[in-house]
């Protein structure tokens, strides 16, 4: 009877570790997707203002009308949005979380494999 209880406990532990492994896999994958999306946003929030500012500065130097300076204002608003939203740091946080869940997944797998008969 005692042996049966021990086997049942080990089986429950193995099942729970498998569930943790599966949940960690999906959670890590979601965090990797969030990180990739935020990295793309971060790139465009940095790239667009630089291009707009360069083009409008060149246009002003070549004698374009003063309304071109409004374009520079728009690019500064985009740059400020990037600073406030911090998509790059949030992307790094999601990447760290994804790596942590990947480690948890491997730990759970190694734990249940060590208890398998």
Secondary structure in CASP SS format (residue, H / E / C, confidence):
PFRMAT SS
TARGET T0000
AUTHOR 0000-0000-0000
METHOD secondary structure of the structure
MODEL  1
X C 1.00
X H 1.00
X H 1.00
X H 1.00
X H 1.00
X H 1.00
X H 1.00
X H 1.00
X H 1.00
X H 1.00
X H 1.00
X H 1.00
X H 1.00
X H 1.00
X H 1.00
X H 1.00
X H 1.00
X H 1.00
X H 1.00
X H 1.00
X H 1.00
X H 1.00
X H 1.00
X H 1.00
X H 1.00
X H 1.00
X H 1.00
X H 1.00
X H 1.00
X H 1.00
X H 1.00
X H 1.00
X H 1.00
X H 1.00
X H 1.00
X H 1.00
X H 1.00
X H 1.00
X H 1.00
X H 1.00
X H 1.00
X H 1.00
X H 1.00
X H 1.00
X H 1.00
X H 1.00
X H 1.00
X H 1.00
X H 1.00
X H 1.00
X H 1.00
X H 1.00
X H 1.00
X H 1.00
X H 1.00
X H 1.00
X H 1.00
X H 1.00
X H 1.00
X H 1.00
X H 1.00
X C 1.00
X C 1.00
X C 1.00
X C 1.00
X C 1.00
X C 1.00
X H 1.00
X H 1.00
X H 1.00
X H 1.00
X H 1.00
X H 1.00
X H 1.00
X H 1.00
X H 1.00
X H 1.00
X H 1.00
X H 1.00
X H 1.00
X H 1.00
X H 1.00
X H 1.00
X H 1.00
X H 1.00
X C 1.00
X H 1.00
X H 1.00
X H 1.00
X H 1.00
X H 1.00
X H 1.00
X H 1.00
X H 1.00
X H 1.00
X H 1.00
X H 1.00
X H 1.00
X H 1.00
X H 1.00
X H 1.00
X H 1.00
X H 1.00
X H 1.00
X H 1.00
X H 1.00
X H 1.00
X H 1.00
X H 1.00
X H 1.00
X H 1.00
X H 1.00
X H 1.00
X H 1.00
X H 1.00
X C 1.00
X C 1.00
END
